[in-house]
Amino acid sequence: MTMMQQTDSGWSFPPQFGTDGDNVQLVSGAMQVKQALNLLFMTKIGERLNHPDYGCRLDQYLFEQISAPVIVRIEDTINDAIVEFEPRVADFSIEITLVEDNAFRLHIKLGYILANSDIKDSLSVVLDLQGEEALL
């Protein structure tokens, strides 16, 4: 199975439409996987009616005091979600650091290789543990 057969194409995230309102923008390949990972991180367990187990439990860390054990648990949560829900990612690494000048925000950098390919990519998001902002 080739990389294109695995990813095909899908709606962009967030969805974008043409000026006539009929044409939806599609993405494929590495961009589709990147957008799917971002969507995975932003989705709470139970939000999808037809797939209630889908998502990443990052919302459980809201209002947590940031500490080394909490960062390890966040990393494990992300790891588990990727392994369970994103088979197009073959190998990955997660790096979590504090956002400078903000004790309630974490910068999460995910480096990954697409399955059955040599394509490397990365995704960076900010997790706000005060609940003021979603992942960016």
PATORDO-240790 format. One record per residue (C-alpha): chain; x negated, y negated, z; residue number from 1; residue in one letter. Coordinates in steps of 0.2 Angstrom, whole numbers, plus 5000, padded with zeros to 4 digits. Layout:
% residues N
DOKOL	A	X	Y	Z	NUM	A
...
% end
This chain:
% residues 136
DOKOL	A	5000	5000	5000	1	M
DOKOL	A	4993	4983	4995	2	T
DOKOL	A	4993	4967	5006	3	M
DOKOL	A	5007	4960	4994	4	M
DOKOL	A	5017	4975	4996	5	Q
DOKOL	A	5016	4974	5015	6	Q
DOKOL	A	5020	4956	5016	7	T
DOKOL	A	5031	4953	5000	8	D
DOKOL	A	5038	4936	5003	9	S
DOKOL	A	5051	4927	5014	10	G
DOKOL	A	5058	4911	5020	11	W
DOKOL	A	5046	4898	5026	12	S
DOKOL	A	5046	4893	5044	13	F
DOKOL	A	5053	4881	5048	14	P
DOKOL	A	5065	4884	5033	15	P
DOKOL	A	5063	4871	5019	16	Q
DOKOL	A	5075	4868	5005	17	F
DOKOL	A	5074	4860	4988	18	G
DOKOL	A	5082	4843	4985	19	T
DOKOL	A	5098	4852	4978	20	D
DOKOL	A	5100	4861	4994	21	G
DOKOL	A	5100	4878	4985	22	D
DOKOL	A	5082	4883	4983	23	N
DOKOL	A	5073	4889	4999	24	V
DOKOL	A	5055	4888	5000	25	Q
DOKOL	A	5047	4906	5001	26	L
DOKOL	A	5030	4910	5008	27	V
DOKOL	A	5020	4926	5006	28	S
DOKOL	A	5003	4934	5010	29	G
DOKOL	A	4992	4926	5024	30	A
DOKOL	A	5004	4911	5026	31	M
DOKOL	A	5019	4922	5029	32	Q
DOKOL	A	5009	4932	5042	33	V
DOKOL	A	5004	4915	5051	34	K
DOKOL	A	5022	4909	5051	35	Q
DOKOL	A	5028	4925	5057	36	A
DOKOL	A	5015	4925	5072	37	L
DOKOL	A	5021	4907	5076	38	N
DOKOL	A	5039	4912	5076	39	L
DOKOL	A	5035	4928	5087	40	L
DOKOL	A	5026	4917	5100	41	F
DOKOL	A	5041	4904	5100	42	M
DOKOL	A	5055	4918	5101	43	T
DOKOL	A	5061	4923	5119	44	K
DOKOL	A	5066	4941	5122	45	I
DOKOL	A	5085	4942	5119	46	G
DOKOL	A	5086	4927	5107	47	E
DOKOL	A	5089	4938	5091	48	R
DOKOL	A	5105	4946	5092	49	L
DOKOL	A	5101	4960	5080	50	N
DOKOL	A	5084	4963	5087	51	H
DOKOL	A	5085	4959	5106	52	P
DOKOL	A	5068	4966	5110	53	D
DOKOL	A	5059	4955	5098	54	Y
DOKOL	A	5049	4940	5104	55	G
DOKOL	A	5035	4935	5116	56	C
DOKOL	A	5038	4933	5134	57	R
DOKOL	A	5028	4917	5136	58	L
DOKOL	A	5043	4908	5144	59	D
DOKOL	A	5040	4918	5159	60	Q
DOKOL	A	5025	4908	5163	61	Y
DOKOL	A	5034	4891	5164	62	L
DOKOL	A	5029	4881	5179	63	F
DOKOL	A	5016	4894	5184	64	E
DOKOL	A	5000	4887	5192	65	Q
DOKOL	A	4986	4890	5180	66	I
DOKOL	A	4973	4901	5186	67	S
DOKOL	A	4962	4915	5179	68	A
DOKOL	A	4974	4929	5183	69	P
DOKOL	A	4988	4919	5175	70	V
DOKOL	A	4978	4917	5159	71	I
DOKOL	A	4974	4935	5158	72	V
DOKOL	A	4992	4939	5160	73	R
DOKOL	A	4996	4927	5146	74	I
DOKOL	A	4983	4935	5135	75	E
DOKOL	A	4990	4952	5139	76	D
DOKOL	A	5008	4946	5134	77	T
DOKOL	A	5002	4939	5118	78	I
DOKOL	A	4992	4955	5114	79	N
DOKOL	A	5007	4966	5118	80	D
DOKOL	A	5019	4956	5107	81	A
DOKOL	A	5007	4956	5092	82	I
DOKOL	A	5003	4975	5094	83	V
DOKOL	A	5022	4979	5095	84	E
DOKOL	A	5029	4967	5082	85	F
DOKOL	A	5016	4962	5069	86	E
DOKOL	A	5008	4977	5060	87	P
DOKOL	A	5001	4966	5046	88	R
DOKOL	A	4988	4960	5059	89	V
DOKOL	A	4974	4973	5060	90	A
DOKOL	A	4961	4966	5072	91	D
DOKOL	A	4963	4950	5082	92	F
DOKOL	A	4955	4940	5096	93	S
DOKOL	A	4963	4928	5108	94	I
DOKOL	A	4955	4913	5116	95	E
DOKOL	A	4964	4903	5129	96	I
DOKOL	A	4957	4887	5136	97	T
DOKOL	A	4964	4872	5146	98	L
DOKOL	A	4969	4857	5136	99	V
DOKOL	A	4957	4843	5141	100	E
DOKOL	A	4966	4830	5153	101	D
DOKOL	A	4981	4841	5156	102	N
DOKOL	A	4982	4854	5170	103	A
DOKOL	A	4998	4861	5163	104	F
DOKOL	A	4994	4865	5145	105	R
DOKOL	A	4984	4879	5137	106	L
DOKOL	A	4976	4880	5120	107	H
DOKOL	A	4978	4897	5113	108	I
DOKOL	A	4968	4902	5098	109	K
DOKOL	A	4971	4918	5089	110	L
DOKOL	A	4959	4924	5076	111	G
DOKOL	A	4964	4939	5066	112	Y
DOKOL	A	4961	4950	5051	113	I
DOKOL	A	4976	4955	5040	114	L
DOKOL	A	4979	4974	5038	115	A
DOKOL	A	4972	4983	5023	116	N
DOKOL	A	4962	4967	5018	117	S
DOKOL	A	4947	4957	5022	118	D
DOKOL	A	4957	4941	5024	119	I
DOKOL	A	4953	4932	5040	120	K
DOKOL	A	4964	4918	5047	121	D
DOKOL	A	4968	4909	5064	122	S
DOKOL	A	4982	4901	5073	123	L
DOKOL	A	4981	4888	5086	124	S
DOKOL	A	4995	4884	5097	125	V
DOKOL	A	4998	4874	5113	126	V
DOKOL	A	5008	4881	5128	127	L
DOKOL	A	5015	4868	5139	128	D
DOKOL	A	5019	4876	5156	129	L
DOKOL	A	5029	4861	5162	130	Q
DOKOL	A	5042	4865	5149	131	G
DOKOL	A	5041	4848	5141	132	E
DOKOL	A	5036	4854	5124	133	E
DOKOL	A	5037	4871	5115	134	A
DOKOL	A	5022	4879	5106	135	L
DOKOL	A	5014	4868	5093	136	L
% end
